[in-house]
Amino acid sequence: MEYIKKVSWASQSRFQLVFIIIALVSTIVCTSVTFYTLIMLPKRIRSVERTLSLATAYISMSFIVLAVFQ
């Protein structure tokens, strides 16, 4: 039994890559909004900002590595 593609341009890798890119863009947008709100706070909490920055960088790098290996 052989698999026949119904749509020539569609493949599982491209499908996953689209979702990875959407997730990466969503992460970047949400992070930007969060950083902006943190900057606008009257009393800034530096440790929270540092932890949030590191966590976001880790998540973003994970998405980028996953996209590269696709």
N, C-alpha and C positions, 0 to 999 in steps of 0.2 A: 504494500500500500504506500503510495507516494503522496506527499503534501503538495498541493497546487495553490499558489498564491492567487487570490482573486484580484488584489490590487498590487501592481508591480512595485510601486514606490514604498509600500508599507512593510515594515519589518518590526520585529519585537524590540530590537535595539533602538530604533528611532522612536518608537512608542515610549519606551522607558526614558530615553534621553529628554523627550519633551516634558515628561513629568518631573524629571530631575531639575531641569532648567526652571520650570515653574516654581518648584520648591525652593530653589536657590534664590530666585528673585523675590519670592515671598519672604524668605528669611531676611534678606537685605533690607527690604522695605520696612518690615516690622522692627528690625533692629534700629534703623534710622529714626523711626518714630519714637521708640523707647529712649534712645540716647537724647533726642531733642527734649523729651519730657523730663528726663533726668537733669539735663543742663538747666532747664527753666525752674527747677525746684529752688526754693529760697535757701534751704540748708542741704548742700550737696553731700552725699555719702560716697566718699571716694572708694571705699572697699567694695561696695555694691557695684559701682560702675566698673571697677577693675574685674570683678568676678564675672559680670555680665559680658564684658568685652571678650574675655578669654573663652567663655562658653560659646558665644556667638561665632568667634573665629574658628573654634574647633568644629562646630556644626557646619559652617560654610566650607571649610577645608574638606570635610568629609564628603559633602555634596560634589565638590570640584573633583576630588580623587575618584569618586564613583562615576562621574560623567566622563572623565578621561579614560577609565578602563572600559567604558561601554564601547 
